[in-house]
Amino acid sequence: MESSLEFSNSLGSVSSLLTRCRTFKVLVIGDSAVGKTCLTHRLCAADFPCRVEATIGVDFRERQLDIHGEKIKLQLWDTAGQERFRKSMVQHYYRNVHAVLFIYDVTCPTSFSSLAAWIEECRQNSLGQEIPRFLVGNKGDLRDPSRTDGQVSQEQAMSFAKAHGMMCFETSAKNPPNKCGNVEDIVVALGVKLKRQKKPATRERAVDLLLRDAGSRWPFQMHQCDVFSLCVCVNKRMTVLCIMTRQKYKSFYI
């Protein structure tokens, strides 16, 4: 009886963890050198890195928000812009994505022109129009108001965003918000948009908690399965516990 009670307490802790804070995967894509890494630093840590090297593969940072009384976590995946760093991992990038940030450099029209290719890559990896998309022009502090060429105008960006159903922002990862576009506006817009999604994200920590609490008390074998709910099935011979992880569920046969 005591073991059953302890097991129930473990399950309750996992269920509470899954409910308390939903996690959303946000893909950050765009050409190399548009400032994706610096922007994710600013969005998540409110700082600007002094030295940045080209992202190889993928890196991610997290930011927790309180949106209308609900805690959610944004997990920003900073992806490599160079094809030679991307080609072996593209499918992994797009798995279980909840939102996409398309980044371009306002002083580099080529990076803006490339957005069509990035949108096509999303389509090829089965990201439908229901996935929220945000257009972000970075390096706004370098915009020269006296120039009419060699820059992406705000009108161009707004027109592009409208045509593709995106929210549109211009900002600077380097300068403080009061000098060029409030970065927090992007964070809040992301949070509000994602909070409305009905499908909850899952937590790897929930599985870690289960392993830590249950593993010391009961021998078990771990298997992969394709179950899409949190459930406990009990019969006379065994208990099967299925816990969501981000990409698959894990079944623990006790």
Secondary structure, 3 states (H helix, E strand, C coil): CHHHHHHHHHHHHHHHHHHHEEEEEEEEECCCCCCHHHHHHHHHHCCCCCCCCCCCCEEEEEEEEEECCEEEEEEEEEECCCHHHHCCCHHHHCCCCCEEEEEEECCCHHHHHCHHHHHHHHHHCCCCCCCCEEEEEECHHHCCCCCCCCCCCHHHHHHHHHHCCCEEEECCCCCCCCCCCCHHHHHHHHHHHHHCCCCCCCCHHHHHHHHHHHHCCCCCEEEEECCCCCEEEECCCCEEEEEECCCCEEEEEC
